[in-house]
Amino acid sequence: MNKDFFKHHKIIDNFRGEVNKISFEANYSAATEHLNKTEKFLLKMELKRLSSVCTRAIDLRGLVNGECQLFDFQGQTHFLDDVAIAAFKENVAIYGDYTFGVYEAVKDAKNSFRNIYQNEQSTPSTIESRSKKSGMEKLQYPAKLHVLENYPNRVEERMNFAIPITLTIVNKQPILTTSIDLSVKGIKFKLINEMALFKGDQLTIAFTGLEQEFQFSKDSSFYFEVQNVLRDSGTQIIGCRRIDIPENDGFQRFLVGYIQGNKRRYKINLDNSLAALQARSLEQYALVKLNELVIFMHSADGDVNKSLPRYALTTKNNQKIYQYWRDEKKRSALHYLITADRLKRLHVLESQGKSLLVFSFIHQHKGHKFFYTVDEEQLKHDNAFFTQFLAFAASKSTFAITALASHTVDSDQAYSPFTLSTAMTKQQNYLNPPLTDEVNDIVAHLPFAITAIDITSSCEISDYQVLGYAGIDLERLKSFGHKYDENESRVDEITLDYGHQRQEVRFKYQTPTIIECNALNWSGLSADFSVSGLKVDLENPAALSKGDIVNLTFPKLQKITSAFDLKQLPYKIMRISQDKKVVNLRVSVKEHQHIGRSFFKLLIDKNKNKLTPDEYAMLTPGLSDALRTLYAVNMAIPTAMVQSSGSRYKVETLVAGQHSYQSHKNLLSAMLRLSDRHGYYNLYPLLGNLKVSNLIDQHMKKLVASDSAVSELIYIAINTSITDIDKSVTIKQESELNTPQMRNFFIKKSLKQGDFYSLQLKLSRTDEAHMEHLNPELAYIGSYAIHRGKQLEQDIYSVAGVVQLIDVTQETLLRHTLNTEYN
């Protein structure tokens, strides 16, 4: 609506779709009798303009806070989200056709970024009036679930481009249609009420809409194969790839230049990059604050039941559990926690979406640590001794409850490339290189990961202590202690981080070095070294240049090893100082394994105890990233993002792994059922309790990024027979049910009326995002859709904290059962 007519918006709303009716003149005169002749005339012209037929296509991609999809009306294609589609249909019903009134109503959608910005600038009086609206709005806390996945890389840029094309299927009549987007070797188009196409079908396409741009030969059609088909109420969206392309094809060369020259005019399809960047940024925040210890199991012979812990991904939050499972010599004791028998049980429970609870304590004797463990399945047929063991263990200061869960991993999930990596520079691709053969070989022997999370709390300890252990069989108790083992179980700790810049870590070490090139040689001392390179300080300037291949000899190192020949090793000069006395070199490998690389790797490996976890992880470049990505796509514990909004905080985003098991009986599914918006989760069971909501705000104002996570236990009851959310959902903090009797009564009542959940909230303050890992895709998006790039950047910087939603219902119900039987 024109701003000049905004004061008459009521009259315009009342006469929408009325202009062409017989009664219009009389009704209009009556409604505008208070206006002067000029205003009456101009307003009537505006009404007629709004009622005139519009031929403009609407494309809201990047303009609204919603997912846009293809919407077809009377053969014309629009890109609208759900809100815009509803507005389109509503106004078409009023106007009777697609008019300028419909066009402007859709463009002025309430969820457009322009309107959102204007609403944020609303005056206090406007905000107060909104707060007086129905309390129903407070029953919905909508959150969108973002899935962490291996974001597919597009080989070619796609340009949104609609031109007429003619396609012919074998022995069929030609069909005229319109393209949707176009790449050098691919095309997407739509068919309406035509014959069905399926993946693998072959067809020929004539680009009739490009005849003025390119000189086609006679009968110039190109062969394509159907790659994907999306069907929606009679409409097919079909993606095809060109096949049988001759060498030095002229049309292919034309498309390369044509797309490059017009992609800013017609816009590049950014849907893939937008979704990937949004999820990738959230992945950064979630993974570095994990509370579960991720343990990758190594299987040398392919037998998963004989797998052993090999790598542990650690964070500030899970460091406590990692240290708990180390002996007095700081060696890993995770093989006591994850035994062969437990592995078998974990694989069975994985398909059921369940955890295995392990109860443990540590006994110290003569300077040695002795670990005692029992899981819930071991003694399920001897409830009396199981109860005594729990009470005895709970009386120890080292008592811990660990929830184990198994996650099958696929080595193909270990790499997540930048979307459209072909458009990235060499410098940007350095941030995310493909996995090396060495890393692929390691990952191939890691069939699954085990997550271990400490769910011990003070109320659990007191509940187990009251069970009593009088008369416990001490000899039998000893049988659950693990025999002290002098053999070292090698588990490498790898810190979850995104901050590394170098592919390999360097170590300061001085040793005599001789550089030879073209019958000349220069002596010097090494300043530092890595597996694949080193820096040398020369005594005299060298007549060398960047890119030269030289031979290095290490005379002093050669004296301490006979297994390696450390003479005449080929290295390439990567950098040389202006005074020609400081040289940076990298191994030069042609057809064989470089001896220098093998020697330095062995040297570092034998001294790994002197290295920090971050340094050791970099001895195999890319391994840390591969393991991080493997777990991200399998992360089963959902994480809620806390974002700053002015002086307050909001929770509107959830994150979970694409391949994680999501039971239809878990809390996340319950939140989905409670939502009134398709595809959104209602966080009322989390935020509906004002005390819990305020607690998050309070903690966020006190926490700093270096602090460990703070924990809060809540109990949730959902009465499935009541439809009103505020009456069906009950949320209680642990402090509100501070006696075993109150807890047992609440749980018993909840189970009788419907569903019960126990949730441990782990709240952490986030660090700043490592933008160097996000900038390549962000810059690419910003160059074609600056408004979307700015919005995404704002969303990334708004994340202030994360809340892991750890479901501990299984342990709570076990404790409830034991306490009920005891009483």
N, C-alpha and C positions, 0 to 999 in steps of 0.2 A: 504494500500500500504506500502510495506517495505520502511523504511527511506532511504535505500541505493539507491533506484530507484526514489526518489522524484524529482531529477533533470531531470529525463526523463518522468515526468508526462504527458507532452504533447503527446509524442509518445504513451504512454500507453493509454491515453484517445482516441487517434485517432484509435487505433487497438482493442478497446473493441469489442468483438464479431466477429472479423475478422480471428481468428487463424485457424478455420476449413474450411475457404474458399480457393478455388483453387488459387486465385490471391494473397494470403497472402505472400508467399515467395518473389515474385517479388517486391511487394509494400514495404515489410519490408526491403529488401536489399537497396532499393532506399532511404528509410527514415533514414537508420542507416549507410550510407556509411561513415559518418564522425567519427564513433566510431571504436575502435580497436576490434580485434577478440574476446577477452575475454568479453568485455562489451556487444558486440552483442549477444554472446552466453547466458550470464546471463540474459540479458533483454528478449530474446526469451523464456527462461525457465520461467521467471516471467509471461509473457503473457499467456503461456500455463497453468501455475498454476491457474491464475485468471479465465481461461476459463474451468477449470475442475469442474465436478459436486460436489456440497457441500451437505452434509447430516446434518449439524449442525442446531439445532433449535436456533432461536434468541429470547432472552428475554430482552427487554429494560426497564422493570419496575424498577424504581428507578435510571435509568441511563440517562434519558432525561427529559427535561422540557415540558412534555406533558402527556396527559391521554392515557395510553396504553390499548389496547383492543385485543381480540382474533382475529388472522388473520390466515386463513387456505390456504395453497398452496400445491396442489397435495397430500393431505392427511397428510401433516406435519403442526403442530401447532406452531405458533410464537406469541409473545406478542409485538405488535408495536403500536406506536402512529400514528397520521395522516401523519406527515412529513415522518416517516419511511416507511409507507405503500406506499406513493407516490414514494419514492426513490426505494423501492423494485420493484414495477411494472415497473418503468422506466428502471431499469437495467436488469430486466428479459427480457424485450422487446428487449434490445440491445444484450444481451448474448444468448438469445434463450432458457435459462434454468436457474435453481437456481444453480449458480456457486459461487466459492470463491470471484469472483469480485463483485457479488451481495451482498454476506455476508459482505464484508469489506466496501462497499459503505453504506450499511444500518447502520452498527456499527459506522461509522464515520459521523453520522447525525449532521447537523449544530446546532441542538438544544440540543445536548448532553451536560451534565454539564462540561465535559472535554473541549469541544470546546468553551463553553461559558466562562469558566475561562481563556482559552488562549486568547480569543478575548478581555477580560477585561484588559489583560496585553499588549495589542497592543501598538505599538509606536505611538507618536504624529503624525508622517507622515501618518500612516495608518488611524488614526482617521480623519485627514484633507481630505484624499482622499475620505473617506466615506461621509463626509459632502458635497462633491461636486456632490453627486448622485442626481438623479431626485427629484424635489420638491414634487413628488407624495407621498413620504414617510411621509411628514409633514401633509398630509391630514388624516392620520390614527393615532389615539391615542388609541390602543387596550387595553381594560380592561376586566378582567374576573370577572363575578358575582359569589360570594360565598353566598350560601344560609344557613341561620341559621336554624337549625332544631333539633329535638330530635334524636340525633345520635343513631341508633339502636345498641344494645349490642349483640355481638355474644356470645352464650352460650359456644361454644367450639372453640379452635384454629383450623384454617384450614391450612393444609400443601399442598403446590403445589406439586402434586405427580401424574405422568402419568404412569399408569399400565394397561395392558389388562384386561378387564372385559367382562363377558357374561351376558346379561340381557334378561329376558324372560317376555313378557307380556302375560296375561291369554289367553290360546288357540292360541298363536302365535309362530312362529318359533324363536329360539334363535338368538340374534343379538350380533355380536362381535364389541366392541368399546373400547375407551380408556378414562380413568378418567382424570380429569383436576386438581381437588383438593380433599382432603380427610380429614374428621374429625372422631371422635369416633362414632358419630351417624348420620353422613351425608356424602354425596358424590356429586360431580358435574362432569358431563361428557357431551360429544358432540355426536350428531347424524347428519350424512350428508345424505340427500336425502333418509331418512328412514321414517317410519310411524310417524305421528304427535302424540305427547304426550301433555296432558293438566294437569293443577293443579288438584290434587285429584286422578289421576290415580295411580293404584298400580301395582308393578312389582317385580320380584325377580332378584337378582344380585349374580353372582358367581365371586369371586375374583381370577381369574385364574392367575393373575400376582403375587399373594402372596403365591402360593402353596409351594414354596421353603422356605418361611419364617414361615409359620404356617401350622400345620398338620390338614387339614380339614377332617371331616368325609365324608363318601360316600354321594353323592347328597347333598352337603352342600351349599345351596343357602339361601340368606337372603331377607326378605321382606322389601320393601321400598315404600314410598309414594311421589309422585311428589309435590314439594312445590312451584317451580317457573320455568318458561320457557322463554328463550330469543331467539327470532327467527331473523335470518339475512341471507337473500338470500340463502335459502335451508339448512342452518345450524341451528340446535337447541342446545342451551346450557341449560342443564336441571339440576336443583338442587333437590336432594331427601333427605328425612329423613327416618331413619330406624324405623320400627314399629314392634310390637309383639316381643319385646326383652325378652327372658327368664331371670329369676333371675340367678345371678352368671354366666353370659355368658362368656365363655372362649375367644371368638373372640373379644369381647368388651375390656376385660382386656388386650389382646394382642395389640390392637390398641392404648390403652392409653400409654403403654410402647414404642411401635414402633414409634409413633409420637413424644413423648418426646425425644427419642434417636436420631431421624433423622431430626428434624425440622430445625436445623441449616444447615444441608446438603442440604435439598430440599427447604428451605425457607418457612416461614410462609406467608400466604396471608395477606398483610397489607393494602389493598386498603381502607377498611372501616376505619381503625385507622388513616391513612394518611389524608383522607378527613375530618374526624371529628376533628382532632387536628388543622388542618389549619383553619377551620371555627371557632372552639372554641377560638383560639387565637385572631382572628379578632373580635369576639363577645366581648371579654374583652375590647379591645380598643374602640369599637363603643359605647357600652352601658354606660360606665362611663362618656362619654362626650355628652350624649343626651341633646338636646335643648328643646324637647317637654316634658311637664309634663305628666306623665302616671298616670291616676287615675283609680283604680279598683272599680267597682260599686258592691255594696252588695245587694242581693235580698233575703229577709228572707222567703217570701212565694212563690217564683218562678215566680212572676209577674215582668218581666223585666222593665215595664213602671213605676213601683214604686221603682225602685232601687235608692240607695243613695250612694254618694261617701264614700268610706271606707278607702282605702289605697292610698297614693301618693308616687311614686318613684321619689326621688329628686337627682339632681347632682349639681355640681358647676354652670353649664350653665343654668339649668332651675329653680334655686333657686329664681330668680327675679320674675317669674310669680307665684310661690308658695307663696311668701311673699305678692304679690299684692292682692291675694284673701284670705287675713286674716283680721279680724276686729281689732278694737283698743285693744281688750283683747287677741290678738294673737290666736283667735279661727278661725277655717276654715270657709270661706265664699264661698266654691266651689259649695254649693247647690244653690247659686244665679246665678252662671255661667251655671250649668247643671240642668235645671229645668225639670219637668215632661213633659212639652210640647216640649221642645228641644230634650228630649230623643226620643220621637216618630219621630220627624223630622230626627234625626241622624240615626235611624234604616233604614229609607227609603233611605237616602243618602248613607249609607254604601254599599248597593248593586250596586250603581252607581259609587262608587269610588270617591265620592265628600266629601268636608268638609262643615261645617256650620260656617259662619263668624259671630262673636259676637262683637259688638261695645259697649264699656263701658267707664264710668268715675265714679269717687268717689267724693261725696260731704261730707265735714266734717262739723258737726254742734254740738256744745256743747260737744265736746270730743268724739262724735260718728261718725262712718263711715257709709255712706249710699251709696249703690251700685246701679247704673243705667245701665241697659243693654237692647240692642235691637239686634236681629239677622236679617239677610238679608231676612228671610222668613216671619217674623212677619208683616212687613209693605210693602210687595211687591205690594199690591193693593192701597197703599197710598204713591206714590212716592214723593209728595210734602213735607209731614211731615217727611218722612224718610230722605230726603235731609237736611231739617232743623235740625233734630236731630243730624245727622253726623257733620254738621258745628258747632253746639253748643257744642257737645262733644269734637270736635277737638280743640276748643278754651280753653279747660281745660288742665292743666298740667298733670292730671291723665288719659288722654285719652289713650285707648289701643284697639288694634284689635287682637282678639284671634280666631284662626282657630281650630275648634273642629272636631274630627273624631272618629267614633265608630269602635271598633274591637271586634268581637265575639271571645271568647276564649273557649277552650276545656280543662277541668281539666286534661285530660289524657296527655296534652302537658306540664304539670308543672314540669316534671322530665326528665333530660337528663343524663343518666348514662355514666360512662366511657365505651368506647368500649372495649369489651373483659374483663369485670370486673372480670371474674373468674381467670384471670392471675395476678390480683392486690393483693398486700399485705394488711393486715388488716389496717396498718398505712395509706396506700394510699387510701383505701376505706373510711377512716374517713373523707377525704376531700370532698367526694361526697356521703353521705349516702342516702338511699331511704327515701322518704317522710314519716313522721310519720302520724298516724291516725288523730292527731289534725290538722296538716297542710292540709291533704286531705279534712277534714271536712270544713275548712275555704275556701279552693279553690273551693269546690263544690258549694258554695253560691256566687261565683263571676262570673256571666255569661258573662260579657264583660268588656272591658277597654275603657276609653275615653282618647284620647290624646289632650292636649291643648298646643298650641304653639303661642307665641307672635310674630306677624309679623309686628308690628308697625315700621315705618321708617319716617324720617324727610320729605321726599318728599310726602308721603301719607298724613301726617298731613297738609301740606301746600295745597295740592290738595283739601282736604275736607273743609279747612277753607274758601277757595274762593267761596264755594257754597252759603254762607250767611245764616243767620237764623233770619233775621228781621221779626218781626210779629209772631214769634213762639208761639204756644198755650202752655203757661206755665202749665196750669192745666192738659193738656194731657201729657205734659212732665213728670209731677210728677207721673203719673200712671205707668211709666216704672221704677220707683224706687222701690226697694224691701223693704218691711216692715222690720223695725228693729226687730230682734228676739233675745230674751234673752236666749233661749234654745241653748245649745251647740250642734253643729253638729260635731260628732266625726270622724275625719279623721286622721289616724296615718301616720306620715311621716317616710318613710323608705329610707335610703340612699343607692343608688346603688353603691355597692363596692364588691371587691373580696378579701379583705384583712383580713377577720376574720379568726382566728385560733380556738378559742374556740367555742363550740356549744352554750354555755350560758355565759352571762356576769356576772361578780361577783361584789358585792357591799360591801364596807368596813362597818362593823357593829359589835360592841362588845356587847355581852349579855352572862350572865352566862349559862354554859352548863355542863351537867353531862353525862358521858359515862359509861354505864354498860355492863359487859360481864362476864359470868360465876360466878355470885354472887360477883364480884368485881366492884368497881366504881372509877372513876377519875374525878376530877372537873377541869374546865378551862373556858376560854373565847373564844367565836367565833372571828376569825380575819376577815373573809369575808364570804359571802354566795351567792348562786345563787338559782334558782328555784329547782334544783335537787341535790345540794350538798353544802358543807361548809368546811371551814378549822378551826380547833380548836387548840389553844395554851393551853396545859395542865400545871397545877402547878407542877406535879410530873411525872416522867417517867412511862409509861404504859406498861404492859406485853401484848402487842398486836402485831399482824403481819398483813401484807398485805393480804386481802381476808377475814379477820374475819368479821362476822356479829355482830354488837353491837346495843344496844338500847340507844337512846338519849332522854334526858329530858331538856326542856327549862323552868326553874322555873319562871324567871322574865317575859318572854313572855306570860306564862300561866295566869299571873295575869291580863293581859290587854285583854284577849279574853276568852269568854265562849263558842264560836261557834266551837272551835277546841280543841281537846284533845292532848296537846303537851307533853305527857308523853310516855315513852317506845316506841319511834318511831324507826323502824329498818333502820339502815344505814350500808353500806359496806365500809370497809377501803380500799381506793384505793392507799394510799401512807402514810408512816410513816417515820419520820426523824430518823437519826442515833442515836440521843440521846433519842428517843422514847417520845418526848414532843410536837411535831407538827404533827397533824393528818389531812389528807385529806379524806373526806368521801363523799359517794354518796348514794342517796336513794336506798333502797333495796325493790323492788316491787315484790310481788308474785301473789296473786290472786285479790287484790283490789287496789283502788286508794290510793296512799300514802298521809296521812294527812299532813305531813310536806311539801310536794310539793305543795299541795293545799293552805296551809297557806301562804307560802312564795310568791307564785304567786299572791295571793290576796294582800299581803302587798306591793309588787312591783307595782301592777296595780293601787293601790290607790295613789301611789306616782310617777306616770309616768311623771307628769309635771316637776319633778326634774331630769329626765333622758334625755340624749341626744337621738336623733333619732336612732343612731347606737345601743345604748344600748337597747332601747325599742324594736327594731326589733328582738333582740336576745332572748326576753322573750319567743317567740315561735320559737324554733330552726328549721331552714329549711324554714321558711316562706319567708324570704328575697330572698333566692335562688329560691324558687318556683315561686314567682312573677316575678323575673328577667327573668327566663327561659320562662314563659308564654308570656312576652312581646317580648322577643328576636325572637321567632318563628313567631310573628305577626307584627314585625317592618316594617312599610310600607315606611318610609322615607329612601331612599338609602343613604349610607355613602361611600364616597371615601377615600381610605387609602393613605396617603402621606408617601412614604418610602424614606429614605436617600440612595443616590447612589453617593458615593464619597463626593464631596463638594456640590452636587446639590440634588434636590429632584425629584422624579418621582411619577406619579399616574397611577397605572396599575391594581388596585383592587377595586371592588365594593362589598358592603355587604347589604343584605336585608333579611327579614324574609321569611320563607318557605310558611307560610299561609297568608301573606299580599296580599291585593288586588292590582294587577298590571293592570291598564287599558291599552288597546291597543293604547290609544290616548295620553299617557303621554310621557314625555321627554325620559324616559328610553327606551321605545319602538322605539322612533325616533332614538336614538343612536344605537340600534340594527340594524335598517334598513340601517343606514349609514356605517355600518362596512362591510369590504370585507373579514372578517374571520368568519367562522361559529362558533356560540356560544360566540362570543366576542362583546363587546360594544365599539363603537367609541366615545371617549370623545372629539371629535373636537368641539362640541357646548359649551364645558366647557373650553378647553385649546387652541382652535384655535385662540383666541384673545391673542396676545402677552402680552398686558397690564395685562390681567387677570392672565395669566400664571406667569408673573413676580411678580404680586401682591402676589401670594401664596408663592413664594420664599422669598419675602421680609418679609412677616408676619412671616414665619417659623423661620427666623433668629432672630426675635425680641421676639417672644412669649416664655413664660415659661409655664410649666405644670399647675401652680397654677392660671394662667390668665383665665378670662372668654373668651368665643368665640368671635372672631371678625366677623363682618358681612359685606357682599358685595352683592349688588343687581345687577343682570345682566338681560338684555333683549335679547331673541334669536328669530330670524325669520328664518324659513326654507321654501324656495320656492320649493314646491313639483314638479313643472314642469321642473326643471333644474336638470340634473344628476351630473354635476360637483360639488363636495362638496364645494370647495372654493367659488364658485359663488352662490350656493343655500343657504348656511348658513351665516347669519350675526349676529354678537355678539356685543352688546353695553353695556358698563358700565352705571350705573345710572348717573355718573358724566358727561358722554358724551351727555346725553339727559336731560339737567338741567332746562328746562322750560316745563310747562304743554303742550304747543303747540307742541314742538318737540316730546314729548312722545306720544301724541295723533296721530301725523302724522305717526310716526314709527309703532305704533300698528295698525292703520287703513290700512297702506300699507301692513304690514305683514299678516293680516287676509285676505286681498284681494288676495294675491299671494299664500297663503298656510297656514302654522301653525305658531302660536305665543306662546312663553313660557316666563314666568317671573320666575326667579330663585333666591332665597336668599341663598347665600353660607355662612355657619357658620363654620369657621375654628378654630380648637383648637389644642394646643400642647398636645401630649399624655403623660401620666405617664409611668413608666416602667411596663412591664407585670408582673403579679403575677405568677411567674413560678411554685410555689408550686401546683397550680391547673393544670398546663400543664405537669409537669415533669413525672407523672406516665405514661401517654401515650407516651411522648417523649422518656423516657428511654426504654419503651417496643419496640418502633420502632427502636431506636438506637442499641438495642441488636441484631437485625436481619438484619438491613440495615443501617449501620453507616453513609453512605454517604447521605441517605435521611434524617436521623435524623439531621445531621449537616446542611444540606440545609434548613430544616424547622426551626431550631433554628436561623439560620442567617436571614431568612425571618421575624421571630417573632421580633428579636431585631432591624430590620431595620425600623420598623414602627415608624415614628416621629410625625405624626399628622393625624387628621381626618377632612374631609370636609363633613358636612351634606348638601345634595342637597334638599332644601325645595322648593317645587313647590308652588308659590304664584300667579299663573296665574289667578285663580278664583277671587281673590281680585283685581288684576290689571285691569282685564276686567270690573269688576263692577264699579271701579272708573273711568275708561275710558268712560263707558256708561253714568254715571252721569255727568261727565264734558262736554261730547258732548252735552247732552240735555240742560245743563245750558248755554252753549255758543251759 
